[in-house]
Amino acid sequence: MLNMLILDILKEYSDEKHKLTQQEIIRLLKANYDMDCDRRLFFVLIRLLAYKISS
């Protein structure tokens, strides 16, 4: 579920000219969805998301 929320955040807040850092995405997860995510979990979720998109 968190990986889909990350994708929603990326769609809403970023584009080619406006990139988000890992910490900004983690902060937006907490602010928008009240979801906690540490940097290690974030890395795993991004890898899974990238795999799903490329498949």
N, C-alpha and C positions, 0 to 999 in steps of 0.2 A: 504494500500500500504506500509506503513512504516513497518508493521510487516513482510512483505515479504522481504524487504530490510534488516531488522535485521537478518532474516534467512539466507540470502545470505552472510552477514558479518560473521555470526557464521560458516557457511560452509567453507568460504574461510580462515578465520584467526584463527579459534580455533579447537582444538581436545581434546582428553582426557588429554594430557600432557600440552597443552597451552590454558588455560582458559582466557577469557576476562572479565574485570570488566564492570559494567554498564557505567561508564564514558568513558572507551575505546571504547565501542560500539557507544555511543552517538557521540564521537569525529570522529569515522570512518564514521558514517552516514553523518556528515557535510562534511568531507574531500572527500569522494567518491561520494556522491550523492547530496551535497549541501542541505541537509534536516536537519531542526532543530527539536530537540526532547528534552523536559525537562524530569526530572527524574520521575515525576508523570505519564506522558503519556507513558514513557518507561515501567513502571510497568504494566500498563493496557495492553499494546501491548504484553508484554511477557506472561501475563496471557492468553490472547486470543490465542497466538501462541501455548502455551502449551496445551490448550483445543483442538485446531484443530489437533495437532499431536496425542493426546491421543484418539481422537474420531475415 
